[in-house]
Amino acid sequence: MTYRNPAPTVDIIIELINRPHRPIVLIERKNEPFGWAIPGGFVDYGESVETAAKREALEETSLEISLVKQFCVYSDPSRDRRKHTISIVFIATATGEPKAADDAKTIQIFQPWETPTDLCFDHGHILQDYWSYRHHGIRPCFGA
């Protein structure tokens, strides 16, 4: 039997702190699965998740970010139909004008009340958890 591990990934909820209501940046994916997504990607071998988050944010949004906190870990084996991934989700801040690059076809700034419905992976669930945290201070809780 071949031994397989889930692939570690990072997703970065980037808040633009120089705009009203701290909108977030989402990318429209250039590659399958198509749709809108939180910027992020795979952690490279020998790379910390924090370094991967900063690298992926810069590659996809052209923004230098400051990591604020590690928000949550999402590990449902069906979260990515390509393979089993585990995502460490960060909240980060940035200023400036995001520009689509790398795996991003386009980029858009979204307010909490206008999040797109065609989100990839489990990013709709992640953003619901994030909005609950931002508006009510409730972080996702597992176990207990």
N, C-alpha and C positions, 0 to 999 in steps of 0.2 A: 504494500500500500504506500502511495506517495503521500508525504506529509506536506500539508499546505497551511500557510498562515494568512490571516487577513492583511490587506495592505493598509498601512497608516496614511491618512490624509489630514489636511487642515482646511478649514473654512474660516474666512475672516469677515465678520460683520464690521464694515468700515463706516463709522459715523463722521460726517463732515461737520467739524465743529465751528467752521466759519460761516455757517448758514443757519437760518431760523429753523427751529424744531429738530435739529441734528438729523437731517435725512441720511439715508444709507445708499451705498453704491452697489448696484447689481450689474452683472454682465449678461449679455446674450451670447450663448455658446456658439462657437464656430464649428465645433465637432460634435458628433453624437455622444450622448443624447442631446438633442437640440432643445432650446428653451432658455428661460432666464435662470440664473444661478447666483448664489453667493460666491464671490471670488475665492479661489482656493485650488488645491491640487495635491499631488502625491508628495510625500516626504522622501527626499533622496537618502540613499545609504550614507551614513556618517554625518547626517544633518540633524540638528535638534528641531523639535516641532516649532519652536519660536523663530528660529532662522528660516525654516520652510515657510511660515506664515508671512514673514516680511518679504521673502523672495517672491512668493506667489502673488502677493498683493502688488508689488512693484511690476512684475512681469505682465499681469493682466490689466491693471488699472493705471499704471504709470505714476502711482502715488507712493511716497515714502510714508509709512505708517508708524504710529506709536502703539504698541500693544498695551491695552488697559488691563485686561484680565482674561484668564481662561474661563470661558463661559460654561461649557458642558461637553460631554463626549457622547457621540451618537454611534451606535454599533449594530443596529438591526442588520442581519445578514442580507436582507432584501433592499437595503437603502440605495444600492447601485446595482443595476441589472447586469453590468459587465463583469463584476466580481465582488467578493465580500470585502468591504472597506470599513475602517474605523476612522471616524472624523473627530478630531479635536477642534472645537469651535472657539475662536477668540473674538473678543470685542476689541476694536482698535479705533483710533482717531486719526484724522488726517485733515490737512487744509490743501487748497489748490483745486485745480480743474482735472478731474479724471479723464484719461484718454484710453480707449480700447487698444489692447496690444496682445500678442501671443495667442492664447486660446479664445480671446474675447472677440466676437464679431462686432458687437456694439456695446455701449455702456450707457447706463442711465441712472439718474439720481431719483430716488423714491422717498416720498413722505410715508409715514405709517399708514395712512388711510388709502394709499394708492398702489399697494403691492400687486404685481401681476399675478394672474391665476395660473399661467403656464410655467410653473417652476419645476426645475429638474430635481432628481433624487428625492430626498426628504426635506428639501429646503423650505417648503411651505410649513412643515412641522417645526423646523428650527426657528423660522421667523415668528411663528405664533408664540413659541417659548420666549423668544427675545422681546417681543412686544409686551407680553405679560410681565416680564422682568422690568422693562423700561417704564411701563405705566403703573404697575402695582407693586414692584419690588419683589415679585414672586419668581424665584429661580426654579427650574425643573428639579424635581426631587425623585429619586429612585430608591426603592427599598423602603426603609423606615419601619 
